Amino acid sequence: MRWLSLTITLLTTAAIAAAQCALCKAAVQSSGNEGLAQGLRWGILLLLVMPYLVVGSIAFAIYRAYRHQNRWHPQQN
């Protein structure tokens, strides 16, 4: 449960810290299109978060398989 709350906290705070490089930010702001700026921010966040989700999912699958394999099973006669 603690990991779930940590993951949710990290994912929601990433939206607050949506930053852009200075050149991209200047180019988007000069265009005057707020929708373009919003799309660029979400695109950056998507590119930032996806590798962590993939690696985290693989690590969780390995952890789960390891825990399942080492579970104690009573001997059946």
All heavy atoms as a GROMACS GRO file, in nm:
protein
  598
    1MET      N    1   0.083  -0.119   0.000
    1MET     CA    2   0.000   0.000   0.000
    1MET      C    3   0.087   0.125   0.000
    1MET      O    4   0.053   0.225  -0.060
    1MET     CB    5  -0.090  -0.005   0.123
    1MET     CG    6  -0.191   0.103   0.127
    1MET     SD    7  -0.304   0.082  -0.009
    1MET     CE    8  -0.408   0.219   0.013
    2ARG      N    9   0.201   0.115   0.070
    2ARG     CA   10   0.290   0.230   0.077
    2ARG      C   11   0.347   0.263  -0.061
    2ARG      O   12   0.361   0.380  -0.096
    2ARG     CB   13   0.402   0.200   0.175
    2ARG     CG   14   0.493   0.314   0.198
    2ARG     CD   15   0.596   0.288   0.304
    2ARG     NE   16   0.621   0.147   0.327
    2ARG     CZ   17   0.708   0.102   0.414
    2ARG    NH1   18   0.776   0.185   0.487
    2ARG    NH2   19   0.727  -0.026   0.430
    3TRP      N   20   0.379   0.159  -0.140
    3TRP     CA   21   0.433   0.183  -0.274
    3TRP      C   22   0.329   0.246  -0.365
    3TRP      O   23   0.363   0.330  -0.449
    3TRP     CB   24   0.483   0.051  -0.335
    3TRP     CG   25   0.608   0.004  -0.271
    3TRP    CD1   26   0.620  -0.098  -0.180
    3TRP    CD2   27   0.739   0.057  -0.287
    3TRP    NE1   28   0.749  -0.111  -0.139
    3TRP    CE2   29   0.824  -0.017  -0.205
    3TRP    CE3   30   0.791   0.160  -0.363
    3TRP    CZ2   31   0.960   0.010  -0.198
    3TRP    CZ3   32   0.926   0.185  -0.356
    3TRP    CH2   33   1.008   0.111  -0.273
    4LEU      N   34   0.205   0.206  -0.351
    4LEU     CA   35   0.099   0.263  -0.433
    4LEU      C   36   0.083   0.412  -0.403
    4LEU      O   37   0.074   0.494  -0.496
    4LEU     CB   38  -0.032   0.190  -0.408
    4LEU     CG   39  -0.154   0.243  -0.485
    4LEU    CD1   40  -0.132   0.226  -0.635
    4LEU    CD2   41  -0.278   0.171  -0.440
    5SER      N   42   0.083   0.449  -0.277
    5SER     CA   43   0.069   0.590  -0.243
    5SER      C   44   0.190   0.670  -0.288
    5SER      O   45   0.177   0.784  -0.334
    5SER     CB   46   0.046   0.607  -0.093
    5SER     OG   47   0.157   0.561  -0.021
    6LEU      N   48   0.309   0.611  -0.281
    6LEU     CA   49   0.430   0.679  -0.328
    6LEU      C   50   0.424   0.700  -0.480
    6LEU      O   51   0.457   0.808  -0.530
    6LEU     CB   52   0.554   0.598  -0.291
    6LEU     CG   53   0.687   0.654  -0.340
    6LEU    CD1   54   0.714   0.788  -0.274
    6LEU    CD2   55   0.798   0.556  -0.313
    7THR      N   56   0.380   0.599  -0.553
    7THR     CA   57   0.369   0.609  -0.698
    7THR      C   58   0.267   0.716  -0.738
    7THR      O   59   0.294   0.798  -0.826
    7THR     CB   60   0.328   0.474  -0.758
    7THR    OG1   61   0.423   0.376  -0.718
    7THR    CG2   62   0.322   0.480  -0.908
    8ILE      N   63   0.154   0.717  -0.674
    8ILE     CA   64   0.051   0.818  -0.704
    8ILE      C   65   0.103   0.958  -0.674
    8ILE      O   66   0.082   1.050  -0.753
    8ILE     CB   67  -0.079   0.787  -0.627
    8ILE    CG1   68  -0.143   0.661  -0.684
    8ILE    CG2   69  -0.175   0.904  -0.635
    8ILE    CD1   70  -0.260   0.610  -0.604
    9THR      N   71   0.173   0.973  -0.562
    9THR     CA   72   0.228   1.103  -0.526
    9THR      C   73   0.330   1.150  -0.629
    9THR      O   74   0.326   1.266  -0.673
    9THR     CB   75   0.294   1.098  -0.387
    9THR    OG1   76   0.197   1.055  -0.293
    9THR    CG2   77   0.350   1.232  -0.348
   10LEU      N   78   0.418   1.061  -0.672
   10LEU     CA   79   0.519   1.100  -0.771
   10LEU      C   80   0.456   1.135  -0.904
   10LEU      O   81   0.500   1.229  -0.972
   10LEU     CB   82   0.621   0.988  -0.787
   10LEU     CG   83   0.716   0.967  -0.670
   10LEU    CD1   84   0.806   0.847  -0.694
   10LEU    CD2   85   0.800   1.092  -0.646
   11LEU      N   86   0.355   1.061  -0.945
   11LEU     CA   87   0.292   1.089  -1.074
   11LEU      C   88   0.213   1.220  -1.072
   11LEU      O   89   0.208   1.292  -1.171
   11LEU     CB   90   0.201   0.974  -1.116
   11LEU     CG   91   0.274   0.846  -1.157
   11LEU    CD1   92   0.173   0.736  -1.186
   11LEU    CD2   93   0.362   0.870  -1.277
   12THR      N   94   0.152   1.252  -0.959
   12THR     CA   95   0.075   1.377  -0.954
   12THR      C   96   0.165   1.498  -0.937
   12THR      O   97   0.132   1.605  -0.986
   12THR     CB   98  -0.028   1.373  -0.840
   12THR    OG1   99   0.039   1.344  -0.718
   12THR    CG2  100  -0.135   1.270  -0.867
   13THR      N  101   0.278   1.483  -0.870
   13THR     CA  102   0.369   1.596  -0.857
   13THR      C  103   0.446   1.622  -0.985
   13THR      O  104   0.497   1.732  -1.004
   13THR     CB  105   0.466   1.578  -0.739
   13THR    OG1  106   0.537   1.457  -0.758
   13THR    CG2  107   0.394   1.579  -0.608
   14ALA      N  108   0.455   1.523  -1.072
   14ALA     CA  109   0.523   1.544  -1.200
   14ALA      C  110   0.446   1.646  -1.285
   14ALA      O  111   0.507   1.723  -1.360
   14ALA     CB  112   0.537   1.412  -1.275
   15ALA      N  113   0.314   1.648  -1.273
   15ALA     CA  114   0.234   1.745  -1.348
   15ALA      C  115   0.262   1.887  -1.299
   15ALA      O  116   0.260   1.982  -1.378
   15ALA     CB  117   0.086   1.712  -1.335
   16ILE      N  118   0.289   1.903  -1.172
   16ILE     CA  119   0.320   2.035  -1.117
   16ILE      C  120   0.455   2.082  -1.167
   16ILE      O  121   0.476   2.199  -1.196
   16ILE     CB  122   0.316   2.030  -0.963
   16ILE    CG1  123   0.175   1.997  -0.916
   16ILE    CG2  124   0.363   2.162  -0.904
   16ILE    CD1  125   0.167   1.964  -0.769
   17ALA      N  126   0.550   1.990  -1.178
   17ALA     CA  127   0.685   2.026  -1.218
   17ALA      C  128   0.706   2.016  -1.368
   17ALA      O  129   0.816   1.990  -1.414
   17ALA     CB  130   0.782   1.935  -1.146
   18ALA      N  131   0.601   2.036  -1.446
   18ALA     CA  132   0.612   2.027  -1.592
   18ALA      C  133   0.698   2.142  -1.644
   18ALA      O  134   0.656   2.256  -1.649
   18ALA     CB  135   0.474   2.031  -1.655
   19ALA      N  136   0.821   2.109  -1.679
   19ALA     CA  137   0.914   2.211  -1.725
   19ALA      C  138   0.952   2.184  -1.870
   19ALA      O  139   0.943   2.073  -1.918
   19ALA     CB  140   1.038   2.210  -1.638
   20GLN      N  141   0.995   2.287  -1.939
   20GLN     CA  142   1.036   2.277  -2.078
   20GLN      C  143   1.173   2.340  -2.092
   20GLN      O  144   1.214   2.422  -2.011
   20GLN     CB  145   0.938   2.350  -2.168
   20GLN     CG  146   0.797   2.303  -2.157
   20GLN     CD  147   0.701   2.395  -2.230
   20GLN    OE1  148   0.742   2.493  -2.288
   20GLN    NE2  149   0.575   2.363  -2.226
   21CYS      N  150   1.242   2.304  -2.198
   21CYS     CA  151   1.370   2.371  -2.223
   21CYS      C  152   1.341   2.516  -2.263
   21CYS      O  153   1.232   2.549  -2.309
   21CYS     CB  154   1.449   2.299  -2.330
   21CYS     SG  155   1.381   2.312  -2.496
   22ALA      N  156   1.438   2.601  -2.245
   22ALA     CA  157   1.418   2.745  -2.266
   22ALA      C  158   1.382   2.777  -2.411
   22ALA      O  159   1.294   2.862  -2.437
   22ALA     CB  160   1.543   2.821  -2.225
   23LEU      N  161   1.443   2.710  -2.507
   23LEU     CA  162   1.414   2.739  -2.648
   23LEU      C  163   1.273   2.696  -2.687
   23LEU      O  164   1.202   2.768  -2.757
   23LEU     CB  165   1.517   2.672  -2.738
   23LEU     CG  166   1.659   2.725  -2.728
   23LEU    CD1  167   1.754   2.640  -2.810
   23LEU    CD2  168   1.664   2.869  -2.774
   24CYS      N  169   1.233   2.578  -2.642
   24CYS     CA  170   1.098   2.530  -2.673
   24CYS      C  171   0.993   2.620  -2.608
   24CYS      O  172   0.893   2.654  -2.670
   24CYS     CB  173   1.079   2.388  -2.625
   24CYS     SG  174   1.185   2.268  -2.706
   25LYS      N  175   1.018   2.657  -2.485
   25LYS     CA  176   0.924   2.742  -2.413
   25LYS      C  177   0.909   2.877  -2.482
   25LYS      O  178   0.797   2.928  -2.500
   25LYS     CB  179   0.971   2.761  -2.269
   25LYS     CG  180   0.875   2.838  -2.183
   25LYS     CD  181   0.925   2.843  -2.040
   25LYS     CE  182   0.827   2.922  -1.954
   25LYS     NZ  183   0.872   2.929  -1.816
   26ALA      N  184   1.020   2.938  -2.524
   26ALA     CA  185   1.015   3.067  -2.593
   26ALA      C  186   0.941   3.056  -2.726
   26ALA      O  187   0.861   3.144  -2.762
   26ALA     CB  188   1.155   3.120  -2.614
   27ALA      N  189   0.965   2.948  -2.799
   27ALA     CA  190   0.899   2.930  -2.929
   27ALA      C  191   0.749   2.911  -2.912
   27ALA      O  192   0.670   2.968  -2.989
   27ALA     CB  193   0.959   2.810  -3.002
   28VAL      N  194   0.709   2.836  -2.814
   28VAL     CA  195   0.566   2.810  -2.794
   28VAL      C  196   0.497   2.935  -2.741
   28VAL      O  197   0.385   2.968  -2.782
   28VAL     CB  198   0.547   2.690  -2.698
   28VAL    CG1  199   0.403   2.676  -2.656
   28VAL    CG2  200   0.594   2.563  -2.766
   29GLN      N  201   0.561   3.008  -2.650
   29GLN     CA  202   0.499   3.128  -2.595
   29GLN      C  203   0.485   3.237  -2.702
   29GLN      O  204   0.388   3.313  -2.700
   29GLN     CB  205   0.580   3.182  -2.478
   29GLN     CG  206   0.559   3.104  -2.351
   29GLN     CD  207   0.641   3.158  -2.236
   29GLN    OE1  208   0.732   3.237  -2.256
   29GLN    NE2  209   0.609   3.113  -2.116
   30SER      N  210   0.580   3.244  -2.794
   30SER     CA  211   0.570   3.347  -2.898
   30SER      C  212   0.460   3.316  -2.998
   30SER      O  213   0.411   3.406  -3.065
   30SER     CB  214   0.704   3.363  -2.969
   30SER     OG  215   0.734   3.246  -3.043
   31SER      N  216   0.422   3.189  -3.009
   31SER     CA  217   0.315   3.154  -3.103
   31SER      C  218   0.179   3.200  -3.050
   31SER      O  219   0.087   3.221  -3.129
   31SER     CB  220   0.312   3.003  -3.129
   31SER     OG  221   0.264   2.934  -3.015
   32GLY      N  222   0.165   3.214  -2.919
   32GLY     CA  223   0.040   3.261  -2.861
   32GLY      C  224  -0.068   3.155  -2.853
   32GLY      O  225  -0.182   3.183  -2.818
   33ASN      N  226  -0.036   3.032  -2.885
   33ASN     CA  227  -0.134   2.923  -2.883
   33ASN      C  228  -0.119   2.845  -2.752
   33ASN      O  229  -0.023   2.770  -2.735
   33ASN     CB  230  -0.111   2.832  -3.004
   33ASN     CG  231  -0.218   2.727  -3.018
   33ASN    OD1  232  -0.304   2.712  -2.931
   33ASN    ND2  233  -0.216   2.656  -3.128
   34GLU      N  234  -0.210   2.865  -2.660
   34GLU     CA  235  -0.203   2.798  -2.529
   34GLU      C  236  -0.222   2.647  -2.542
   34GLU      O  237  -0.165   2.570  -2.466
   34GLU     CB  238  -0.307   2.856  -2.433
   34GLU     CG  239  -0.302   2.799  -2.293
   34GLU     CD  240  -0.170   2.822  -2.222
   34GLU    OE1  241  -0.106   2.926  -2.245
   34GLU    OE2  242  -0.131   2.735  -2.143
   35GLY      N  243  -0.303   2.605  -2.637
   35GLY     CA  244  -0.324   2.461  -2.657
   35GLY      C  245  -0.196   2.391  -2.700
   35GLY      O  246  -0.169   2.278  -2.660
   36LEU      N  247  -0.115   2.460  -2.779
   36LEU     CA  248   0.013   2.404  -2.821
   36LEU      C  249   0.108   2.389  -2.702
   36LEU      O  250   0.175   2.287  -2.688
   36LEU     CB  251   0.077   2.492  -2.929
   36LEU     CG  252   0.211   2.448  -2.984
   36LEU    CD1  253   0.196   2.314  -3.056
   36LEU    CD2  254   0.265   2.553  -3.080
   37ALA      N  255   0.111   2.490  -2.616
   37ALA     CA  256   0.196   2.483  -2.497
   37ALA      C  257   0.151   2.370  -2.405
   37ALA      O  258   0.234   2.295  -2.351
   37ALA     CB  259   0.191   2.616  -2.423
   38GLN      N  260   0.022   2.355  -2.386
   38GLN     CA  261  -0.032   2.248  -2.300
   38GLN      C  262   0.003   2.112  -2.360
   38GLN      O  263   0.044   2.021  -2.287
   38GLN     CB  264  -0.184   2.262  -2.288
   38GLN     CG  265  -0.247   2.165  -2.193
   38GLN     CD  266  -0.235   2.211  -2.049
   38GLN    OE1  267  -0.202   2.325  -2.022
   38GLN    NE2  268  -0.260   2.122  -1.958
   39GLY      N  269  -0.011   2.097  -2.489
   39GLY     CA  270   0.022   1.971  -2.555
   39GLY      C  271   0.170   1.937  -2.544
   39GLY      O  272   0.207   1.821  -2.524
   40LEU      N  273   0.254   2.038  -2.557
   40LEU     CA  274   0.398   2.016  -2.544
   40LEU      C  275   0.434   1.973  -2.402
   40LEU      O  276   0.514   1.881  -2.383
   40LEU     CB  277   0.474   2.143  -2.582
   40LEU     CG  278   0.626   2.133  -2.583
   40LEU    CD1  279   0.672   2.029  -2.683
   40LEU    CD2  280   0.687   2.267  -2.614
   41ARG      N  281   0.373   2.033  -2.303
   41ARG     CA  282   0.399   1.995  -2.164
   41ARG      C  283   0.359   1.849  -2.138
   41ARG      O  284   0.433   1.773  -2.076
   41ARG     CB  285   0.324   2.086  -2.067
   41ARG     CG  286   0.393   2.216  -2.045
   41ARG     CD  287   0.325   2.295  -1.934
   41ARG     NE  288   0.318   2.433  -1.975
   41ARG     CZ  289   0.208   2.500  -2.007
   41ARG    NH1  290   0.091   2.444  -1.996
   41ARG    NH2  291   0.213   2.625  -2.047
   42TRP      N  292   0.241   1.811  -2.184
   42TRP     CA  293   0.195   1.674  -2.162
   42TRP      C  294   0.280   1.575  -2.242
   42TRP      O  295   0.303   1.462  -2.196
   42TRP     CB  296   0.048   1.659  -2.198
   42TRP     CG  297  -0.041   1.712  -2.090
   42TRP    CD1  298  -0.115   1.825  -2.095
   42TRP    CD2  299  -0.060   1.656  -1.961
   42TRP    NE1  300  -0.180   1.843  -1.974
   42TRP    CE2  301  -0.149   1.741  -1.890
   42TRP    CE3  302  -0.011   1.544  -1.896
   42TRP    CZ2  303  -0.189   1.715  -1.760
   42TRP    CZ3  304  -0.052   1.519  -1.766
   42TRP    CH2  305  -0.140   1.604  -1.700
   43GLY      N  306   0.325   1.614  -2.359
   43GLY     CA  307   0.413   1.528  -2.437
   43GLY      C  308   0.545   1.502  -2.366
   43GLY      O  309   0.596   1.390  -2.364
   44ILE      N  310   0.601   1.606  -2.307
   44ILE     CA  311   0.726   1.592  -2.231
   44ILE      C  312   0.704   1.500  -2.111
   44ILE      O  313   0.786   1.413  -2.082
   44ILE     CB  314   0.779   1.729  -2.188
   44ILE    CG1  315   0.827   1.806  -2.311
   44ILE    CG2  316   0.891   1.715  -2.086
   44ILE    CD1  317   0.859   1.951  -2.284
   45LEU      N  318   0.593   1.518  -2.041
   45LEU     CA  319   0.566   1.432  -1.925
   45LEU      C  320   0.546   1.287  -1.966
   45LEU      O  321   0.591   1.194  -1.898
   45LEU     CB  322   0.442   1.482  -1.850
   45LEU     CG  323   0.464   1.608  -1.767
   45LEU    CD1  324   0.332   1.654  -1.707
   45LEU    CD2  325   0.565   1.583  -1.658
   46LEU      N  326   0.480   1.266  -2.078
   46LEU     CA  327   0.459   1.130  -2.127
   46LEU      C  328   0.592   1.064  -2.160
   46LEU      O  329   0.617   0.949  -2.122
   46LEU     CB  330   0.368   1.132  -2.251
   46LEU     CG  331   0.340   0.996  -2.314
   46LEU    CD1  332   0.252   0.915  -2.220
   46LEU    CD2  333   0.273   1.013  -2.447
   47LEU      N  334   0.679   1.136  -2.229
   47LEU     CA  335   0.809   1.082  -2.262
   47LEU      C  336   0.895   1.059  -2.138
   47LEU      O  337   0.981   0.971  -2.136
   47LEU     CB  338   0.883   1.175  -2.359
   47LEU     CG  339   0.825   1.181  -2.500
   47LEU    CD1  340   0.893   1.290  -2.580
   47LEU    CD2  341   0.839   1.047  -2.569
   48LEU      N  342   0.872   1.135  -2.034
   48LEU     CA  343   0.948   1.121  -1.911
   48LEU      C  344   0.899   1.002  -1.829
   48LEU      O  345   0.980   0.927  -1.772
   48LEU     CB  346   0.935   1.248  -1.827
   48LEU     CG  347   1.001   1.249  -1.691
   48LEU    CD1  348   1.152   1.257  -1.708
   48LEU    CD2  349   0.952   1.366  -1.610
   49VAL      N  350   0.769   0.980  -1.822
   49VAL     CA  351   0.711   0.880  -1.733
   49VAL      C  352   0.711   0.739  -1.793
   49VAL      O  353   0.729   0.641  -1.720
   49VAL     CB  354   0.569   0.923  -1.693
   49VAL    CG1  355   0.494   0.812  -1.623
   49VAL    CG2  356   0.574   1.046  -1.606
   50MET      N  357   0.696   0.726  -1.922
   50MET     CA  358   0.680   0.593  -1.983
   50MET      C  359   0.796   0.497  -1.956
   50MET      O  360   0.772   0.381  -1.923
   50MET     CB  361   0.653   0.606  -2.133
   50MET     CG  362   0.515   0.660  -2.165
   50MET     SD  363   0.382   0.573  -2.082
   50MET     CE  364   0.386   0.419  -2.168
   51PRO      N  365   0.922   0.538  -1.968
   51PRO     CA  366   1.029   0.441  -1.938
   51PRO      C  367   1.024   0.390  -1.794
   51PRO      O  368   1.050   0.272  -1.768
   51PRO     CB  369   1.158   0.519  -1.962
   51PRO     CG  370   1.120   0.629  -2.054
   51PRO     CD  371   0.977   0.662  -2.021
   52TYR      N  372   0.989   0.478  -1.701
   52TYR     CA  373   0.979   0.436  -1.562
   52TYR      C  374   0.864   0.338  -1.541
   52TYR      O  375   0.875   0.243  -1.463
   52TYR     CB  376   0.963   0.557  -1.469
   52TYR     CG  377   1.086   0.642  -1.463
   52TYR    CD1  378   1.090   0.766  -1.524
   52TYR    CD2  379   1.199   0.598  -1.396
   52TYR    CE1  380   1.204   0.845  -1.520
   52TYR    CE2  381   1.313   0.675  -1.391
   52TYR     CZ  382   1.315   0.798  -1.453
   52TYR     OH  383   1.428   0.875  -1.448
   53LEU      N  384   0.754   0.359  -1.609
   53LEU     CA  385   0.642   0.265  -1.598
   53LEU      C  386   0.677   0.129  -1.656
   53LEU      O  387   0.642   0.026  -1.597
   53LEU     CB  388   0.519   0.322  -1.668
   53LEU     CG  389   0.448   0.436  -1.597
   53LEU    CD1  390   0.332   0.487  -1.682
   53LEU    CD2  391   0.398   0.392  -1.462
   54VAL      N  392   0.746   0.126  -1.769
   54VAL     CA  393   0.783  -0.002  -1.830
   54VAL      C  394   0.880  -0.078  -1.741
   54VAL      O  395   0.860  -0.196  -1.711
   54VAL     CB  396   0.843   0.022  -1.971
   54VAL    CG1  397   0.905  -0.105  -2.026
   54VAL    CG2  398   0.737   0.075  -2.066
   55VAL      N  399   0.986  -0.010  -1.696
   55VAL     CA  400   1.085  -0.075  -1.610
   55VAL      C  401   1.021  -0.117  -1.477
   55VAL      O  402   1.047  -0.226  -1.426
   55VAL     CB  403   1.207   0.016  -1.587
   55VAL    CG1  404   1.300  -0.040  -1.481
   55VAL    CG2  405   1.281   0.037  -1.718
   56GLY      N  406   0.936  -0.033  -1.422
   56GLY     CA  407   0.868  -0.066  -1.297
   56GLY      C  408   0.776  -0.185  -1.312
   56GLY      O  409   0.767  -0.271  -1.223
   57SER      N  410   0.705  -0.194  -1.424
   57SER     CA  411   0.616  -0.308  -1.449
   57SER      C  412   0.695  -0.438  -1.461
   57SER      O  413   0.654  -0.542  -1.407
   57SER     CB  414   0.536  -0.286  -1.577
   57SER     OG  415   0.456  -0.174  -1.564
   58ILE      N  416   0.809  -0.433  -1.530
   58ILE     CA  417   0.892  -0.552  -1.544
   58ILE      C  418   0.948  -0.593  -1.407
   58ILE      O  419   0.947  -0.711  -1.371
   58ILE     CB  420   1.005  -0.528  -1.645
   58ILE    CG1  421   0.946  -0.514  -1.786
   58ILE    CG2  422   1.108  -0.640  -1.642
   58ILE    CD1  423   1.044  -0.466  -1.890
   59ALA      N  424   0.995  -0.496  -1.330
   59ALA     CA  425   1.049  -0.526  -1.197
   59ALA      C  426   0.940  -0.584  -1.106
   59ALA      O  427   0.966  -0.679  -1.030
   59ALA     CB  428   1.108  -0.399  -1.134
   60PHE      N  429   0.819  -0.531  -1.114
   60PHE     CA  430   0.709  -0.583  -1.033
   60PHE      C  431   0.674  -0.726  -1.074
   60PHE      O  432   0.648  -0.811  -0.988
   60PHE     CB  433   0.586  -0.494  -1.043
   60PHE     CG  434   0.469  -0.544  -0.964
   60PHE    CD1  435   0.471  -0.539  -0.826
   60PHE    CD2  436   0.359  -0.598  -1.028
   60PHE    CE1  437   0.363  -0.587  -0.752
   60PHE    CE2  438   0.252  -0.645  -0.956
   60PHE     CZ  439   0.254  -0.640  -0.818
   61ALA      N  440   0.675  -0.756  -1.204
   61ALA     CA  441   0.646  -0.891  -1.250
   61ALA      C  442   0.752  -0.990  -1.202
   61ALA      O  443   0.719  -1.102  -1.160
   61ALA     CB  444   0.637  -0.894  -1.403
   62ILE      N  445   0.878  -0.948  -1.205
   62ILE     CA  446   0.985  -1.035  -1.155
   62ILE      C  447   0.970  -1.056  -1.005
   62ILE      O  448   0.983  -1.169  -0.956
   62ILE     CB  449   1.122  -0.975  -1.190
   62ILE    CG1  450   1.145  -0.981  -1.341
   62ILE    CG2  451   1.234  -1.048  -1.115
   62ILE    CD1  452   1.266  -0.905  -1.388
   63TYR      N  453   0.943  -0.952  -0.931
   63TYR     CA  454   0.923  -0.961  -0.786
   63TYR      C  455   0.807  -1.054  -0.753
   63TYR      O  456   0.817  -1.140  -0.665
   63TYR     CB  457   0.898  -0.821  -0.729
   63TYR     CG  458   0.853  -0.820  -0.586
   63TYR    CD1  459   0.943  -0.843  -0.483
   63TYR    CD2  460   0.720  -0.796  -0.554
   63TYR    CE1  461   0.902  -0.842  -0.350
   63TYR    CE2  462   0.678  -0.794  -0.422
   63TYR     CZ  463   0.769  -0.818  -0.322
   63TYR     OH  464   0.726  -0.817  -0.192
   64ARG      N  465   0.697  -1.039  -0.824
   64ARG     CA  466   0.580  -1.122  -0.800
   64ARG      C  467   0.608  -1.270  -0.830
   64ARG      O  468   0.567  -1.359  -0.757
   64ARG     CB  469   0.463  -1.071  -0.882
   64ARG     CG  470   0.330  -1.116  -0.830
   64ARG     CD  471   0.221  -1.042  -0.897
   64ARG     NE  472   0.147  -1.140  -0.974
   64ARG     CZ  473   0.070  -1.115  -1.076
   64ARG    NH1  474   0.057  -0.993  -1.119
   64ARG    NH2  475   0.006  -1.209  -1.137
   65ALA      N  476   0.680  -1.294  -0.941
   65ALA     CA  477   0.714  -1.432  -0.977
   65ALA      C  478   0.808  -1.492  -0.873
   65ALA      O  479   0.794  -1.610  -0.837
   65ALA     CB  480   0.778  -1.436  -1.114
   66TYR      N  481   0.901  -1.414  -0.824
   66TYR     CA  482   0.994  -1.461  -0.721
   66TYR      C  483   0.920  -1.494  -0.592
   66TYR      O  484   0.946  -1.596  -0.530
   66TYR     CB  485   1.101  -1.354  -0.696
   66TYR     CG  486   1.199  -1.392  -0.588
   66TYR    CD1  487   1.299  -1.485  -0.610
   66TYR    CD2  488   1.190  -1.333  -0.462
   66TYR    CE1  489   1.388  -1.519  -0.510
   66TYR    CE2  490   1.278  -1.366  -0.361
   66TYR     CZ  491   1.377  -1.460  -0.386
   66TYR     OH  492   1.464  -1.494  -0.286
   67ARG      N  493   0.829  -1.407  -0.551
   67ARG     CA  494   0.752  -1.431  -0.429
   67ARG      C  495   0.664  -1.555  -0.445
   67ARG      O  496   0.648  -1.633  -0.351
   67ARG     CB  497   0.664  -1.310  -0.396
   67ARG     CG  498   0.737  -1.186  -0.355
   67ARG     CD  499   0.763  -1.186  -0.210
   67ARG     NE  500   0.638  -1.205  -0.139
   67ARG     CZ  501   0.613  -1.163  -0.018
   67ARG    NH1  502   0.705  -1.095   0.045
   67ARG    NH2  503   0.500  -1.186   0.039
   68HIS      N  504   0.606  -1.573  -0.562
   68HIS     CA  505   0.518  -1.688  -0.586
   68HIS      C  506   0.599  -1.818  -0.584
   68HIS      O  507   0.553  -1.920  -0.534
   68HIS     CB  508   0.446  -1.672  -0.719
   68HIS     CG  509   0.353  -1.786  -0.749
   68HIS    ND1  510   0.237  -1.808  -0.679
   68HIS    CD2  511   0.359  -1.884  -0.841
   68HIS    CE1  512   0.176  -1.914  -0.726
   68HIS    NE2  513   0.250  -1.962  -0.826
   69GLN      N  514   0.720  -1.815  -0.639
   69GLN     CA  515   0.804  -1.934  -0.645
   69GLN      C  516   0.852  -1.975  -0.506
   69GLN      O  517   0.863  -2.094  -0.477
   69GLN     CB  518   0.924  -1.907  -0.735
   69GLN     CG  519   1.018  -2.025  -0.749
   69GLN     CD  520   1.138  -1.988  -0.833
   69GLN    OE1  521   1.161  -1.873  -0.864
   69GLN    NE2  522   1.215  -2.088  -0.870
   70ASN      N  523   0.881  -1.880  -0.420
   70ASN     CA  524   0.934  -1.910  -0.288
   70ASN      C  525   0.827  -1.927  -0.181
   70ASN      O  526   0.860  -1.937  -0.064
   70ASN     CB  527   1.033  -1.801  -0.245
   70ASN     CG  528   1.159  -1.808  -0.327
   70ASN    OD1  529   1.194  -1.912  -0.379
   70ASN    ND2  530   1.226  -1.695  -0.339
   71ARG      N  531   0.704  -1.930  -0.218
   71ARG     CA  532   0.596  -1.947  -0.122
   71ARG      C  533   0.601  -2.089  -0.064
   71ARG      O  534   0.626  -2.185  -0.136
   71ARG     CB  535   0.461  -1.923  -0.190
   71ARG     CG  536   0.347  -1.914  -0.091
   71ARG     CD  537   0.218  -1.884  -0.158
   71ARG     NE  538   0.228  -1.754  -0.225
   71ARG     CZ  539   0.143  -1.711  -0.314
   71ARG    NH1  540   0.042  -1.786  -0.350
   71ARG    NH2  541   0.157  -1.593  -0.370
   72TRP      N  542   0.578  -2.102   0.066
   72TRP     CA  543   0.583  -2.231   0.131
   72TRP      C  544   0.459  -2.311   0.094
   72TRP      O  545   0.346  -2.264   0.105
   72TRP     CB  546   0.591  -2.212   0.282
   72TRP     CG  547   0.596  -2.340   0.356
   72TRP    CD1  548   0.703  -2.422   0.367
   72TRP    CD2  549   0.491  -2.400   0.430
   72TRP    NE1  550   0.672  -2.529   0.444
   72TRP    CE2  551   0.541  -2.519   0.484
   72TRP    CE3  552   0.359  -2.364   0.456
   72TRP    CZ2  553   0.465  -2.603   0.561
   72TRP    CZ3  554   0.283  -2.450   0.534
   72TRP    CH2  555   0.336  -2.566   0.586
   73HIS      N  556   0.481  -2.435   0.050
   73HIS     CA  557   0.372  -2.526   0.017
   73HIS      C  558   0.383  -2.650   0.104
   73HIS      O  559   0.488  -2.716   0.106
   73HIS     CB  560   0.380  -2.568  -0.131
   73HIS     CG  561   0.367  -2.456  -0.226
   73HIS    ND1  562   0.250  -2.389  -0.248
   73HIS    CD2  563   0.458  -2.394  -0.306
   73HIS    CE1  564   0.267  -2.294  -0.337
   73HIS    NE2  565   0.394  -2.294  -0.373
   74PRO      N  566   0.277  -2.683   0.178
   74PRO     CA  567   0.283  -2.806   0.261
   74PRO      C  568   0.292  -2.930   0.174
   74PRO      O  569   0.241  -2.935   0.063
   74PRO     CB  570   0.151  -2.802   0.339
   74PRO     CG  571   0.062  -2.707   0.266
   74PRO     CD  572   0.151  -2.615   0.188
   75GLN      N  573   0.363  -3.028   0.227
   75GLN     CA  574   0.379  -3.154   0.153
   75GLN      C  575   0.247  -3.229   0.151
   75GLN      O  576   0.178  -3.242   0.252
   75GLN     CB  577   0.484  -3.239   0.220
   75GLN     CG  578   0.618  -3.172   0.226
   75GLN     CD  579   0.722  -3.252   0.152
   75GLN    OE1  580   0.696  -3.366   0.116
   75GLN    NE2  581   0.835  -3.193   0.130
   76GLN      N  582   0.212  -3.278   0.033
   76GLN     CA  583   0.089  -3.355   0.020
   76GLN      C  584   0.124  -3.502   0.014
   76GLN      O  585   0.215  -3.543  -0.056
   76GLN     CB  586   0.014  -3.314  -0.106
   76GLN     CG  587  -0.033  -3.171  -0.101
   76GLN     CD  588  -0.105  -3.132  -0.229
   76GLN    OE1  589  -0.115  -3.210  -0.322
   76GLN    NE2  590  -0.156  -3.010  -0.230
   77ASN      N  591   0.052  -3.584   0.088
   77ASN     CA  592   0.078  -3.728   0.090
   77ASN      C  593  -0.017  -3.801   0.001
   77ASN      O  594  -0.125  -3.783  -0.019
   77ASN     CB  595   0.068  -3.784   0.231
   77ASN     CG  596   0.185  -3.731   0.315
   77ASN    OD1  597   0.291  -3.705   0.260
   77ASN    ND2  598   0.162  -3.716   0.444
   0.00000   0.00000   0.00000
